[in-house]
Amino acid sequence: MRADARRNRQRLIVAATHLILETGGEPPRDAVAARAGVGIATLYRNFPERQDLLRAVVLDVLDRTIAAGHTALAEDGDAALSGYLHAAIDNGMGVVNIIRPLLDQTEWPERTRAAAQVLDQLLHRAKQSGAISQRITGEDITYAAIRFSRPLAIGLDRQDEQDIAHRQLDHYLAGLAADV
């Protein structure tokens, strides 16, 4: 694939991700093309079927979030899990929850394994450092990340949504260390 075609494909994925988070659902394809700054023909050339675009969005978000987990593993135990969860918000993890019901195929075993491995390592380090309680599970963290990443659907712009999500995530993480 040519470099400009690869850039256009990525611009379409990013545009779709942002629109999904803004609207709380599947955006019209012409809106995705317009947001990406490309023609509708470019969108259809890259994603002939609606499922192709939605799947590409989910896989892109998952891949970027897994990569952020690997980057976070280079940080110390207290900051690693927090860094990973904040990156999940910035990467748009909320789209996975929003568009999953629209997808025909919702299993990504290789990504699921990779995400679980990264999260297990991050949780282990956070528990060892005392940043979170021993009782916290990967499922707890996964569902929290999805909740914080999902738009509030009250008309806030994307940056306000993210600012609120980051603040609430910090409060959540501070509460995880308490053993009550």
C-alpha atoms as an extended CHARMM CRD file, in Angstrom:
* protein
*
       180  EXT
         1         1  MET       CA              0.0000000000        0.0000000000        0.0000000000  PROA      1               0.0000000000
         2         2  ARG       CA              1.3220000000        3.4350000000       -0.9230000000  PROA      2               0.0000000000
         3         3  ALA       CA              2.2010000000        5.8100000000        1.9000000000  PROA      3               0.0000000000
         4         4  ASP       CA             -0.5480000000        8.3030000000        1.0020000000  PROA      4               0.0000000000
         5         5  ALA       CA             -3.1320000000        5.5150000000        0.8150000000  PROA      5               0.0000000000
         6         6  ARG       CA             -1.9960000000        4.2440000000        4.2280000000  PROA      6               0.0000000000
         7         7  ARG       CA             -2.3000000000        7.7720000000        5.6700000000  PROA      7               0.0000000000
         8         8  ASN       CA             -5.8070000000        8.1810000000        4.2180000000  PROA      8               0.0000000000
         9         9  ARG       CA             -6.8650000000        4.8230000000        5.6530000000  PROA      9               0.0000000000
        10        10  GLN       CA             -5.5720000000        5.8290000000        9.0940000000  PROA      10              0.0000000000
        11        11  ARG       CA             -7.2560000000        9.2370000000        8.8510000000  PROA      11              0.0000000000
        12        12  LEU       CA            -10.5640000000        7.4780000000        8.1350000000  PROA      12              0.0000000000
        13        13  ILE       CA            -10.1270000000        5.2070000000       11.1550000000  PROA      13              0.0000000000
        14        14  VAL       CA             -9.2820000000        8.1360000000       13.4400000000  PROA      14              0.0000000000
        15        15  ALA       CA            -12.1880000000       10.1940000000       12.0920000000  PROA      15              0.0000000000
        16        16  ALA       CA            -14.5960000000        7.3030000000       12.6180000000  PROA      16              0.0000000000
        17        17  THR       CA            -13.2840000000        6.7640000000       16.1540000000  PROA      17              0.0000000000
        18        18  HSD       CA            -13.8080000000       10.4180000000       17.0760000000  PROA      18              0.0000000000
        19        19  LEU       CA            -17.2630000000       10.5450000000       15.5250000000  PROA      19              0.0000000000
        20        20  ILE       CA            -18.3500000000        7.3660000000       17.3030000000  PROA      20              0.0000000000
        21        21  LEU       CA            -17.2340000000        8.8390000000       20.6140000000  PROA      21              0.0000000000
        22        22  GLU       CA            -18.9710000000       12.1340000000       19.8640000000  PROA      22              0.0000000000
        23        23  THR       CA            -22.2600000000       10.6610000000       18.7150000000  PROA      23              0.0000000000
        24        24  GLY       CA            -22.3920000000        7.5390000000       20.8520000000  PROA      24              0.0000000000
        25        25  GLY       CA            -23.1540000000        5.3770000000       17.8230000000  PROA      25              0.0000000000
        26        26  GLU       CA            -22.2540000000        4.6100000000       14.2540000000  PROA      26              0.0000000000
        27        27  PRO       CA            -21.6710000000        7.8080000000       12.2760000000  PROA      27              0.0000000000
        28        28  PRO       CA            -22.8000000000        8.2940000000        8.6740000000  PROA      28              0.0000000000
        29        29  ARG       CA            -20.0880000000        7.3070000000        6.2230000000  PROA      29              0.0000000000
        30        30  ASP       CA            -20.1060000000       10.6830000000        4.4800000000  PROA      30              0.0000000000
        31        31  ALA       CA            -19.4390000000       12.3410000000        7.8570000000  PROA      31              0.0000000000
        32        32  VAL       CA            -16.4400000000       10.0460000000        8.3880000000  PROA      32              0.0000000000
        33        33  ALA       CA            -15.0300000000       10.9260000000        4.9560000000  PROA      33              0.0000000000
        34        34  ALA       CA            -15.5950000000       14.6470000000        5.5370000000  PROA      34              0.0000000000
        35        35  ARG       CA            -13.9680000000       14.5330000000        8.9990000000  PROA      35              0.0000000000
        36        36  ALA       CA            -10.9850000000       12.6540000000        7.5170000000  PROA      36              0.0000000000
        37        37  GLY       CA            -10.6780000000       15.2080000000        4.7140000000  PROA      37              0.0000000000
        38        38  VAL       CA            -11.0640000000       12.6380000000        1.9460000000  PROA      38              0.0000000000
        39        39  GLY       CA            -13.7120000000       11.8710000000       -0.6360000000  PROA      39              0.0000000000
        40        40  ILE       CA            -16.4010000000        9.2860000000       -0.0850000000  PROA      40              0.0000000000
        41        41  ALA       CA            -14.8290000000        7.1490000000       -2.8260000000  PROA      41              0.0000000000
        42        42  THR       CA            -11.6640000000        6.8880000000       -0.7150000000  PROA      42              0.0000000000
        43        43  LEU       CA            -13.7180000000        5.6410000000        2.2060000000  PROA      43              0.0000000000
        44        44  TYR       CA            -15.4630000000        3.0080000000        0.0640000000  PROA      44              0.0000000000
        45        45  ARG       CA            -12.1720000000        1.9560000000       -1.5470000000  PROA      45              0.0000000000
        46        46  ASN       CA            -10.6870000000        1.3220000000        1.9100000000  PROA      46              0.0000000000
        47        47  PHE       CA            -13.8320000000        0.0400000000        3.5980000000  PROA      47              0.0000000000
        48        48  PRO       CA            -16.3070000000       -1.3450000000        1.0420000000  PROA      48              0.0000000000
        49        49  GLU       CA            -18.6330000000       -2.6340000000        3.7390000000  PROA      49              0.0000000000
        50        50  ARG       CA            -19.7610000000       -0.8790000000        6.9090000000  PROA      50              0.0000000000
        51        51  GLN       CA            -18.4370000000       -3.8310000000        8.9460000000  PROA      51              0.0000000000
        52        52  ASP       CA            -14.9650000000       -3.3050000000        7.4630000000  PROA      52              0.0000000000
        53        53  LEU       CA            -14.7420000000        0.2200000000        8.8770000000  PROA      53              0.0000000000
        54        54  LEU       CA            -16.1980000000       -0.6470000000       12.2730000000  PROA      54              0.0000000000
        55        55  ARG       CA            -13.8910000000       -3.6440000000       12.6410000000  PROA      55              0.0000000000
        56        56  ALA       CA            -10.8700000000       -1.5420000000       11.6160000000  PROA      56              0.0000000000
        57        57  VAL       CA            -11.7990000000        1.0520000000       14.2570000000  PROA      57              0.0000000000
        58        58  VAL       CA            -12.0310000000       -1.5510000000       17.0210000000  PROA      58              0.0000000000
        59        59  LEU       CA             -8.7960000000       -3.2890000000       16.0420000000  PROA      59              0.0000000000
        60        60  ASP       CA             -6.9520000000        0.0190000000       15.7890000000  PROA      60              0.0000000000
        61        61  VAL       CA             -8.1050000000        1.1120000000       19.2550000000  PROA      61              0.0000000000
        62        62  LEU       CA             -7.2290000000       -2.2780000000       20.7360000000  PROA      62              0.0000000000
        63        63  ASP       CA             -3.7960000000       -2.3240000000       19.0880000000  PROA      63              0.0000000000
        64        64  ARG       CA             -2.9560000000        1.1960000000       20.2640000000  PROA      64              0.0000000000
        65        65  THR       CA             -4.1450000000        0.4260000000       23.7850000000  PROA      65              0.0000000000
        66        66  ILE       CA             -2.1170000000       -2.8000000000       23.9340000000  PROA      66              0.0000000000
        67        67  ALA       CA              0.9330000000       -0.8750000000       22.7150000000  PROA      67              0.0000000000
        68        68  ALA       CA              0.2930000000        1.7130000000       25.4430000000  PROA      68              0.0000000000
        69        69  GLY       CA              0.2710000000       -1.1270000000       27.9610000000  PROA      69              0.0000000000
        70        70  HSD       CA              3.7020000000       -2.2420000000       26.8130000000  PROA      70              0.0000000000
        71        71  THR       CA              4.9470000000        1.3410000000       27.0760000000  PROA      71              0.0000000000
        72        72  ALA       CA              3.4360000000        1.6370000000       30.5560000000  PROA      72              0.0000000000
        73        73  LEU       CA              5.3370000000       -1.4760000000       31.6720000000  PROA      73              0.0000000000
        74        74  ALA       CA              8.5140000000        0.5940000000       31.4020000000  PROA      74              0.0000000000
        75        75  GLU       CA              7.1780000000        2.8870000000       34.1680000000  PROA      75              0.0000000000
        76        76  ASP       CA              7.3070000000        2.1660000000       37.8850000000  PROA      76              0.0000000000
        77        77  GLY       CA              4.5600000000        0.0940000000       39.5180000000  PROA      77              0.0000000000
        78        78  ASP       CA              2.5290000000        3.0000000000       40.8600000000  PROA      78              0.0000000000
        79        79  ALA       CA              2.4210000000        4.9030000000       37.5860000000  PROA      79              0.0000000000
        80        80  ALA       CA              2.2540000000        2.0280000000       35.0850000000  PROA      80              0.0000000000
        81        81  LEU       CA             -1.3740000000        1.0000000000       35.5590000000  PROA      81              0.0000000000
        82        82  SER       CA             -2.5210000000        4.5990000000       35.7280000000  PROA      82              0.0000000000
        83        83  GLY       CA             -0.5800000000        5.4540000000       32.5590000000  PROA      83              0.0000000000
        84        84  TYR       CA             -2.1290000000        2.5310000000       30.7540000000  PROA      84              0.0000000000
        85        85  LEU       CA             -5.6870000000        3.4430000000       31.7750000000  PROA      85              0.0000000000
        86        86  HSD       CA             -5.2330000000        7.0910000000       30.8590000000  PROA      86              0.0000000000
        87        87  ALA       CA             -3.8830000000        5.9800000000       27.4690000000  PROA      87              0.0000000000
        88        88  ALA       CA             -6.9610000000        3.7670000000       27.0120000000  PROA      88              0.0000000000
        89        89  ILE       CA             -9.1450000000        6.8610000000       27.4180000000  PROA      89              0.0000000000
        90        90  ASP       CA             -7.0030000000        8.8640000000       24.9950000000  PROA      90              0.0000000000
        91        91  ASN       CA             -6.9990000000        6.0090000000       22.4750000000  PROA      91              0.0000000000
        92        92  GLY       CA            -10.8010000000        5.8830000000       22.4860000000  PROA      92              0.0000000000
        93        93  MET       CA            -11.3590000000        2.5330000000       24.1850000000  PROA      93              0.0000000000
        94        94  GLY       CA            -15.0100000000        3.5190000000       24.6020000000  PROA      94              0.0000000000
        95        95  VAL       CA            -15.6930000000        2.7860000000       20.9230000000  PROA      95              0.0000000000
        96        96  VAL       CA            -15.2730000000       -0.9280000000       21.5640000000  PROA      96              0.0000000000
        97        97  ASN       CA            -18.2730000000       -0.9300000000       23.8730000000  PROA      97              0.0000000000
        98        98  ILE       CA            -20.3230000000        1.3940000000       21.6680000000  PROA      98              0.0000000000
        99        99  ILE       CA            -19.9780000000       -0.4420000000       18.3700000000  PROA      99              0.0000000000
       100       100  ARG       CA            -19.6000000000       -4.0210000000       19.5520000000  PROA      100             0.0000000000
       101       101  PRO       CA            -23.3820000000       -4.6310000000       19.1690000000  PROA      101             0.0000000000
       102       102  LEU       CA            -23.1300000000       -3.4430000000       15.5480000000  PROA      102             0.0000000000
       103       103  LEU       CA            -20.4250000000       -5.9240000000       14.5860000000  PROA      103             0.0000000000
       104       104  ASP       CA            -21.0850000000       -9.2820000000       13.0000000000  PROA      104             0.0000000000
       105       105  GLN       CA            -17.8250000000      -10.7060000000       14.3640000000  PROA      105             0.0000000000
       106       106  THR       CA            -16.8030000000       -9.6710000000       17.8900000000  PROA      106             0.0000000000
       107       107  GLU       CA            -14.0150000000      -12.0780000000       18.7240000000  PROA      107             0.0000000000
       108       108  TRP       CA            -10.3740000000      -11.0540000000       18.4460000000  PROA      108             0.0000000000
       109       109  PRO       CA             -8.5310000000      -13.8660000000       20.2280000000  PROA      109             0.0000000000
       110       110  GLU       CA             -5.0200000000      -12.6200000000       19.4840000000  PROA      110             0.0000000000
       111       111  ARG       CA             -5.8400000000       -9.1370000000       20.7840000000  PROA      111             0.0000000000
       112       112  THR       CA             -7.7100000000      -10.5370000000       23.7660000000  PROA      112             0.0000000000
       113       113  ARG       CA             -4.6760000000      -12.6190000000       24.7500000000  PROA      113             0.0000000000
       114       114  ALA       CA             -2.2510000000       -9.7290000000       24.2250000000  PROA      114             0.0000000000
       115       115  ALA       CA             -4.4230000000       -7.3280000000       26.2370000000  PROA      115             0.0000000000
       116       116  ALA       CA             -4.8540000000       -9.8560000000       29.0500000000  PROA      116             0.0000000000
       117       117  GLN       CA             -1.1070000000      -10.4670000000       29.2650000000  PROA      117             0.0000000000
       118       118  VAL       CA             -0.3070000000       -6.7620000000       29.4580000000  PROA      118             0.0000000000
       119       119  LEU       CA             -3.0390000000       -6.1120000000       31.9990000000  PROA      119             0.0000000000
       120       120  ASP       CA             -1.9500000000       -9.0780000000       34.1440000000  PROA      120             0.0000000000
       121       121  GLN       CA              1.5930000000       -7.7110000000       34.2660000000  PROA      121             0.0000000000
       122       122  LEU       CA              0.4040000000       -4.2040000000       35.0780000000  PROA      122             0.0000000000
       123       123  LEU       CA             -1.9300000000       -5.4700000000       37.8050000000  PROA      123             0.0000000000
       124       124  HSD       CA              0.7720000000       -7.6400000000       39.3340000000  PROA      124             0.0000000000
       125       125  ARG       CA              3.1610000000       -4.6990000000       39.5200000000  PROA      125             0.0000000000
       126       126  ALA       CA              0.5050000000       -2.3480000000       40.8960000000  PROA      126             0.0000000000
       127       127  LYS       CA             -0.4500000000       -4.8770000000       43.5870000000  PROA      127             0.0000000000
       128       128  GLN       CA              3.1820000000       -5.4890000000       44.5200000000  PROA      128             0.0000000000
       129       129  SER       CA              3.7980000000       -1.7690000000       44.9020000000  PROA      129             0.0000000000
       130       130  GLY       CA              0.6200000000       -1.2820000000       46.9550000000  PROA      130             0.0000000000
       131       131  ALA       CA             -0.9280000000        1.0240000000       44.3560000000  PROA      131             0.0000000000
       132       132  ILE       CA             -4.0770000000       -1.1280000000       44.3350000000  PROA      132             0.0000000000
       133       133  SER       CA             -5.6800000000       -3.6870000000       46.5920000000  PROA      133             0.0000000000
       134       134  GLN       CA             -4.9180000000       -7.3750000000       46.1190000000  PROA      134             0.0000000000
       135       135  ARG       CA             -8.6580000000       -7.9300000000       45.5990000000  PROA      135             0.0000000000
       136       136  ILE       CA             -8.8130000000       -5.9800000000       42.3210000000  PROA      136             0.0000000000
       137       137  THR       CA             -9.1430000000       -8.1580000000       39.2300000000  PROA      137             0.0000000000
       138       138  GLY       CA             -8.3580000000       -7.6420000000       35.5850000000  PROA      138             0.0000000000
       139       139  GLU       CA            -12.0740000000       -7.6730000000       34.9150000000  PROA      139             0.0000000000
       140       140  ASP       CA            -12.5390000000       -4.7950000000       37.3920000000  PROA      140             0.0000000000
       141       141  ILE       CA             -9.9350000000       -2.7410000000       35.5660000000  PROA      141             0.0000000000
       142       142  THR       CA            -11.1900000000       -3.6360000000       32.0820000000  PROA      142             0.0000000000
       143       143  TYR       CA            -14.7760000000       -2.6360000000       32.8210000000  PROA      143             0.0000000000
       144       144  ALA       CA            -13.6740000000        0.5500000000       34.5560000000  PROA      144             0.0000000000
       145       145  ALA       CA            -11.5580000000        1.5180000000       31.5450000000  PROA      145             0.0000000000
       146       146  ILE       CA            -14.5390000000        0.9900000000       29.2540000000  PROA      146             0.0000000000
       147       147  ARG       CA            -16.8440000000        3.0110000000       31.5260000000  PROA      147             0.0000000000
       148       148  PHE       CA            -14.4230000000        5.9150000000       31.7880000000  PROA      148             0.0000000000
       149       149  SER       CA            -13.8110000000        5.8490000000       28.0360000000  PROA      149             0.0000000000
       150       150  ARG       CA            -17.4650000000        5.8790000000       27.0440000000  PROA      150             0.0000000000
       151       151  PRO       CA            -19.0220000000        9.2870000000       26.2960000000  PROA      151             0.0000000000
       152       152  LEU       CA            -21.5480000000       10.7060000000       28.7400000000  PROA      152             0.0000000000
       153       153  ALA       CA            -24.0120000000       11.4740000000       25.9090000000  PROA      153             0.0000000000
       154       154  ILE       CA            -24.9090000000       14.8900000000       27.2600000000  PROA      154             0.0000000000
       155       155  GLY       CA            -23.4610000000       16.9660000000       24.4420000000  PROA      155             0.0000000000
       156       156  LEU       CA            -20.0050000000       17.7110000000       25.7800000000  PROA      156             0.0000000000
       157       157  ASP       CA            -17.2230000000       18.1030000000       23.2710000000  PROA      157             0.0000000000
       158       158  ARG       CA            -14.6190000000       15.3610000000       23.0450000000  PROA      158             0.0000000000
       159       159  GLN       CA            -11.9540000000       17.2330000000       25.0350000000  PROA      159             0.0000000000
       160       160  ASP       CA            -14.3470000000       17.9820000000       27.9040000000  PROA      160             0.0000000000
       161       161  GLU       CA            -15.4000000000       14.3140000000       27.9020000000  PROA      161             0.0000000000
       162       162  GLN       CA            -11.7690000000       13.2240000000       28.1240000000  PROA      162             0.0000000000
       163       163  ASP       CA            -10.9270000000       15.7360000000       30.8640000000  PROA      163             0.0000000000
       164       164  ILE       CA            -13.8200000000       14.4610000000       32.9800000000  PROA      164             0.0000000000
       165       165  ALA       CA            -12.8830000000       10.8440000000       32.3090000000  PROA      165             0.0000000000
       166       166  HSD       CA             -9.2530000000       11.4590000000       33.3340000000  PROA      166             0.0000000000
       167       167  ARG       CA            -10.3000000000       13.1880000000       36.5760000000  PROA      167             0.0000000000
       168       168  GLN       CA            -12.7490000000       10.4310000000       37.4530000000  PROA      168             0.0000000000
       169       169  LEU       CA            -10.1620000000        7.7770000000       36.6430000000  PROA      169             0.0000000000
       170       170  ASP       CA             -7.6910000000        9.3990000000       39.0370000000  PROA      170             0.0000000000
       171       171  HSD       CA            -10.3020000000        9.3300000000       41.8250000000  PROA      171             0.0000000000
       172       172  TYR       CA            -11.1330000000        5.7140000000       41.0190000000  PROA      172             0.0000000000
       173       173  LEU       CA             -7.4830000000        4.6510000000       41.1200000000  PROA      173             0.0000000000
       174       174  ALA       CA             -6.9330000000        6.4640000000       44.4180000000  PROA      174             0.0000000000
       175       175  GLY       CA             -9.8190000000        4.4730000000       45.8680000000  PROA      175             0.0000000000
       176       176  LEU       CA             -8.4410000000        1.1310000000       44.6550000000  PROA      176             0.0000000000
       177       177  ALA       CA             -5.5330000000        1.2880000000       47.0690000000  PROA      177             0.0000000000
       178       178  ALA       CA             -7.8020000000        1.3660000000       50.0920000000  PROA      178             0.0000000000
       179       179  ASP       CA             -8.4640000000       -2.0110000000       51.6720000000  PROA      179             0.0000000000
       180       180  VAL       CA            -11.9050000000       -1.6730000000       53.1980000000  PROA      180             0.0000000000
